Amino acid sequence: MFEFIENHHNLIFNTLPTFFHNKWVIMTINIVFFFTFVKLANFFIDKFANKMITYKDDFEYKKQLITLKSIIKSIVDTIIIILAVMFILNGLGVDIRPILTAAGVLGVAVGFGAKRFFEDIITGLSLILEGQIRVGDYIEVSGHEGVVEKIDIKLIKLRDMHGRVHYIRNGMVDTVVNYTREFSYYVFDLGVAYNENIDKVINALTEVDKDFRENSSLKQFVIEPMEIFGLDKFDDSAIIIKARVKTLPMKQWVIGREYNKRIKEKFDALNIEIPFPQRTLHINQNNEN
């Protein structure tokens, strides 16, 4: 294949004026040509992927396509860069055939010691093809949490809540916790005073949930009514009522904050006490002579 491209490449340059036969001019033209080729390839990949994204109104489908688009662009760019290097070396008069032969032998030798490299590729392909991680997902992996900004066959680029970027080798991925797969939950552990009536508290939560789903500007992000599990445990200074709300992916935190605000207002209106840890100090007032 390379010989076919090379023969047509040489045929084109032989028809050009003598000025273009200078090897440095040829190298410059090749660099410009392949740089333009990369840009055009990425443009058409973006155009095709964006058209496919608008074809189906499904959030999970869109995330999967965005991830695949990133992978395809990475592979295509790598192939074009390899071809560019070969053409440039050939234009400078370097016979690349011995280099390719040596690279093949060297590749076999290095392959035995490139365990980490192949682990990254194999694990990356598995993560991508199985759809475990997509661009835009909020995940926990290798002790780090954040939004996936990029994933390819080598690494995962993760940005946490503080804006810090973590680059994680695919080979280091053992367990992935995906917080945004199809839907999410916001879990409430609500502490109320021991002297409060449990049924009264549950009724208050039910009213808050009903009002939220009917009147809130965020109601479209809530998939199902709040699940109230009841009294979950006895804490040191409170009894804990557990509940959860099912939301669209990545919306659990904004929904949870708004629910918390409304629950606090409702509890205040009904005089439901939300206790806080307290410490009693005993001061010895006996004066020693």
C-alpha positions as CSV (number, residue, x, y, z in Angstrom):
1,M,0.0,0.0,0.0
2,F,2.8,2.4,0.9
3,E,4.6,1.7,-2.4
4,F,1.3,2.5,-4.3
5,I,1.0,5.8,-2.5
6,E,4.7,6.6,-2.9
7,N,4.6,5.9,-6.7
8,H,1.6,8.3,-7.1
9,H,3.3,10.8,-4.8
10,N,6.5,10.8,-6.8
11,L,4.6,11.0,-10.1
12,I,2.8,14.2,-8.9
13,F,6.0,15.9,-7.8
14,N,7.8,14.9,-11.1
15,T,5.3,17.0,-13.0
16,L,6.0,20.1,-10.9
17,P,8.7,22.8,-11.7
18,T,12.3,22.1,-10.7
19,F,11.9,24.4,-7.6
20,F,9.6,21.8,-6.0
21,H,12.2,19.0,-6.4
22,N,14.2,20.4,-3.5
23,K,13.9,17.9,-0.6
24,W,13.3,20.7,2.0
25,V,10.5,22.1,-0.1
26,I,9.1,18.7,-0.5
27,M,9.3,18.1,3.2
28,T,7.5,21.4,3.9
29,I,4.8,20.6,1.4
30,N,4.3,17.2,2.9
31,I,4.0,18.6,6.4
32,V,1.4,21.1,5.2
33,F,-0.4,18.4,3.3
34,F,-0.6,16.0,6.2
35,F,-1.5,18.7,8.7
36,T,-4.4,19.7,6.4
37,F,-5.3,16.1,6.0
38,V,-5.6,15.6,9.7
39,K,-7.8,18.7,10.1
40,L,-10.0,17.6,7.2
41,A,-10.3,14.0,8.7
42,N,-11.2,15.4,12.1
43,F,-13.7,17.8,10.5
44,F,-15.6,15.0,8.6
45,I,-15.5,12.8,11.7
46,D,-17.0,15.6,13.8
47,K,-19.6,16.3,11.1
48,F,-20.7,12.7,10.8
49,A,-20.7,12.1,14.6
50,N,-22.7,15.3,15.3
51,K,-25.2,14.3,12.6
52,M,-25.6,10.9,14.3
53,I,-26.0,12.6,17.7
54,T,-29.0,14.7,16.5
55,Y,-30.5,11.5,14.9
56,K,-31.6,10.1,18.3
57,D,-32.8,12.1,21.3
58,D,-31.2,9.8,24.0
59,F,-28.7,11.2,26.5
60,E,-26.9,7.8,27.0
61,Y,-26.7,7.3,23.2
62,K,-25.2,10.8,22.8
63,K,-22.5,10.2,25.4
64,Q,-21.5,6.9,23.8
65,L,-21.2,8.6,20.4
66,I,-19.1,11.4,21.8
67,T,-16.8,8.8,23.4
68,L,-16.5,6.8,20.1
69,K,-15.8,10.0,18.2
70,S,-12.8,10.8,20.4
71,I,-11.5,7.3,20.0
72,I,-11.9,7.3,16.2
73,K,-10.2,10.7,15.9
74,S,-7.3,9.4,18.0
75,I,-6.8,6.3,15.8
76,V,-7.1,8.2,12.5
77,D,-4.7,10.9,13.6
78,T,-2.1,8.3,14.7
79,I,-2.3,6.5,11.3
80,I,-1.9,9.8,9.4
81,I,1.0,10.9,11.5
82,I,2.8,7.6,10.9
83,L,2.3,8.0,7.1
84,A,3.5,11.6,7.3
85,V,6.7,10.5,9.1
86,M,7.4,7.9,6.4
87,F,6.8,10.3,3.5
88,I,9.0,13.0,5.1
89,L,11.8,10.5,5.7
90,N,11.4,9.2,2.1
91,G,11.5,12.8,0.8
92,L,14.7,13.5,2.6
93,G,16.3,10.5,0.9
94,V,16.1,8.1,3.8
95,D,15.3,4.5,2.7
96,I,12.6,3.6,5.1
97,R,12.4,-0.1,4.2
98,P,15.2,-1.2,6.4
99,I,13.7,1.1,9.2
100,L,10.4,-0.7,8.8
101,T,12.1,-4.1,8.9
102,A,14.1,-3.1,12.0
103,A,11.0,-1.6,13.6
104,G,9.2,-4.9,13.1
105,V,12.0,-6.9,14.7
106,L,12.4,-4.3,17.5
107,G,8.6,-4.3,18.0
108,V,8.6,-8.0,18.7
109,A,11.5,-7.7,21.2
110,V,10.0,-4.6,22.9
111,G,6.6,-6.3,23.0
112,F,7.7,-8.7,25.6
113,G,8.7,-5.9,27.9
114,A,5.8,-3.6,27.1
115,K,3.3,-5.2,29.5
116,R,2.0,-1.9,30.8
117,F,1.4,-0.5,27.3
118,F,-0.6,-3.5,26.2
119,E,-2.5,-3.5,29.5
120,D,-3.6,0.1,28.9
121,I,-4.7,-0.7,25.3
122,I,-6.6,-3.9,26.2
123,T,-8.3,-2.4,29.2
124,G,-9.1,0.8,27.3
125,L,-10.8,-1.1,24.5
126,S,-12.8,-3.2,27.0
127,L,-14.0,0.0,28.8
128,I,-15.0,1.7,25.6
129,L,-16.6,-1.3,23.8
130,E,-18.6,-2.3,26.9
131,G,-19.7,1.3,27.5
132,Q,-18.5,1.3,31.1
133,I,-17.2,4.8,30.9
134,R,-18.3,7.6,28.5
135,V,-17.3,11.2,28.1
136,G,-19.5,13.3,30.4
137,D,-20.0,10.5,33.0
138,Y,-19.3,11.2,36.7
139,I,-17.2,8.3,37.9
140,E,-15.0,7.1,40.8
141,V,-11.9,5.2,39.7
142,S,-8.5,4.5,41.3
143,G,-9.4,6.6,44.3
144,H,-10.4,9.7,42.2
145,E,-13.8,11.1,41.4
146,G,-14.8,13.5,38.7
147,V,-16.3,14.1,35.2
148,V,-14.8,12.2,32.3
149,E,-13.4,14.7,29.8
150,K,-11.6,12.3,27.6
151,I,-11.1,8.5,27.3
152,D,-8.9,6.8,24.7
153,I,-7.1,3.5,24.4
154,K,-4.3,4.8,26.7
155,L,-5.8,6.8,29.5
156,I,-8.8,8.5,31.2
157,K,-8.8,12.3,31.7
158,L,-10.9,13.1,34.8
159,R,-11.7,16.5,36.2
160,D,-12.8,16.7,39.8
161,M,-15.1,19.2,41.6
162,H,-12.1,21.4,42.4
163,G,-11.2,21.7,38.7
164,R,-8.1,19.5,39.1
165,V,-7.4,17.1,36.2
166,H,-6.4,13.5,36.8
167,Y,-4.8,11.4,34.1
168,I,-5.3,7.7,34.9
169,R,-3.7,4.9,32.9
170,N,-6.3,2.4,31.7
171,G,-4.1,-0.4,33.1
172,M,-4.6,0.9,36.6
173,V,-8.4,0.7,36.4
174,D,-9.7,-2.2,38.5
175,T,-13.2,-1.1,39.7
176,V,-15.3,1.7,38.1
177,V,-18.1,3.4,40.0
178,N,-20.3,5.2,37.6
179,Y,-22.7,7.7,39.3
180,T,-24.5,8.7,36.0
181,R,-25.4,5.5,34.3
182,E,-29.0,5.8,32.9
183,F,-30.2,7.5,36.1
184,S,-29.0,8.6,39.5
185,Y,-30.2,8.7,43.1
186,Y,-29.8,11.4,45.7
187,V,-29.9,9.8,49.2
188,F,-31.2,11.6,52.2
189,D,-30.1,10.8,55.8
190,L,-32.3,13.2,57.8
191,G,-31.7,13.5,61.5
192,V,-34.6,14.6,63.7
193,A,-35.0,14.8,67.5
194,Y,-35.9,11.7,69.4
195,N,-39.2,13.3,70.7
196,E,-40.5,13.9,67.1
197,N,-43.4,11.9,65.7
198,I,-42.1,9.7,62.9
199,D,-45.4,9.7,60.9
200,K,-45.4,13.5,61.1
201,V,-41.9,13.7,59.7
202,I,-42.7,11.3,56.9
203,N,-45.9,13.2,56.0
204,A,-43.8,16.4,55.8
205,L,-41.4,14.8,53.4
206,T,-44.2,13.5,51.3
207,E,-45.7,17.0,51.0
208,V,-42.3,18.5,50.1
209,D,-41.8,15.9,47.4
210,K,-45.3,16.4,46.0
211,D,-44.9,20.2,45.9
212,F,-41.5,19.9,44.3
213,R,-42.7,17.6,41.5
214,E,-45.6,19.9,40.7
215,N,-44.2,23.4,41.1
216,S,-40.4,23.4,41.0
217,S,-38.5,24.7,37.9
218,L,-36.4,21.5,38.3
219,K,-39.2,19.0,38.3
220,Q,-38.3,17.7,34.8
221,F,-35.2,16.2,36.3
222,V,-37.0,14.1,38.8
223,I,-37.9,10.6,37.4
224,E,-40.0,9.2,40.2
225,P,-41.6,10.3,43.5
226,M,-39.4,10.2,46.6
227,E,-38.9,6.8,48.2
228,I,-39.2,7.2,52.0
229,F,-37.7,4.1,53.8
230,G,-38.6,5.3,57.3
231,L,-36.5,5.2,60.5
232,D,-33.1,3.9,59.5
233,K,-31.1,4.1,62.6
234,F,-30.6,5.6,66.1
235,D,-27.8,8.1,66.2
236,D,-26.1,9.7,69.2
237,S,-28.3,12.8,69.1
238,A,-30.9,12.1,66.5
239,I,-33.0,9.4,64.8
240,I,-32.2,9.1,61.1
241,I,-34.9,9.0,58.5
242,K,-33.6,7.6,55.1
243,A,-35.1,8.5,51.7
244,R,-34.0,8.9,48.2
245,V,-35.0,10.6,44.9
246,K,-34.4,9.2,41.4
247,T,-33.2,11.8,39.0
248,L,-31.7,12.1,35.5
249,P,-27.9,11.5,35.3
250,M,-25.7,14.3,36.7
251,K,-28.8,16.0,38.2
252,Q,-28.8,14.3,41.6
253,W,-26.7,17.0,43.3
254,V,-28.7,20.1,42.1
255,I,-32.0,18.2,42.9
256,G,-30.7,17.2,46.4
257,R,-29.7,20.7,47.3
258,E,-33.1,22.1,46.4
259,Y,-34.8,19.3,48.3
260,N,-32.7,20.0,51.3
261,K,-33.6,23.7,51.2
262,R,-37.4,22.9,51.0
263,I,-37.2,20.3,53.7
264,K,-35.5,22.7,56.1
265,E,-38.2,25.3,55.4
266,K,-40.9,22.7,55.9
267,F,-39.5,21.4,59.2
268,D,-39.1,25.0,60.5
269,A,-42.8,25.7,59.6
270,L,-43.9,22.5,61.4
271,N,-41.5,23.0,64.3
272,I,-39.8,19.7,63.6
273,E,-36.5,19.8,65.4
274,I,-33.3,19.0,63.5
275,P,-30.8,18.4,66.4
276,F,-27.1,19.1,66.4
277,P,-24.4,17.6,68.6
278,Q,-24.2,19.3,72.0
279,R,-21.7,19.0,74.8
280,T,-22.4,19.7,78.5
281,L,-19.6,21.2,80.5
282,H,-19.5,20.9,84.3
283,I,-17.4,23.6,86.0
284,N,-16.0,22.8,89.5
285,Q,-16.7,26.0,91.5
286,N,-15.1,24.7,94.7
287,N,-12.2,27.0,95.6
288,E,-9.2,25.4,97.2
289,N,-7.6,27.4,100.0
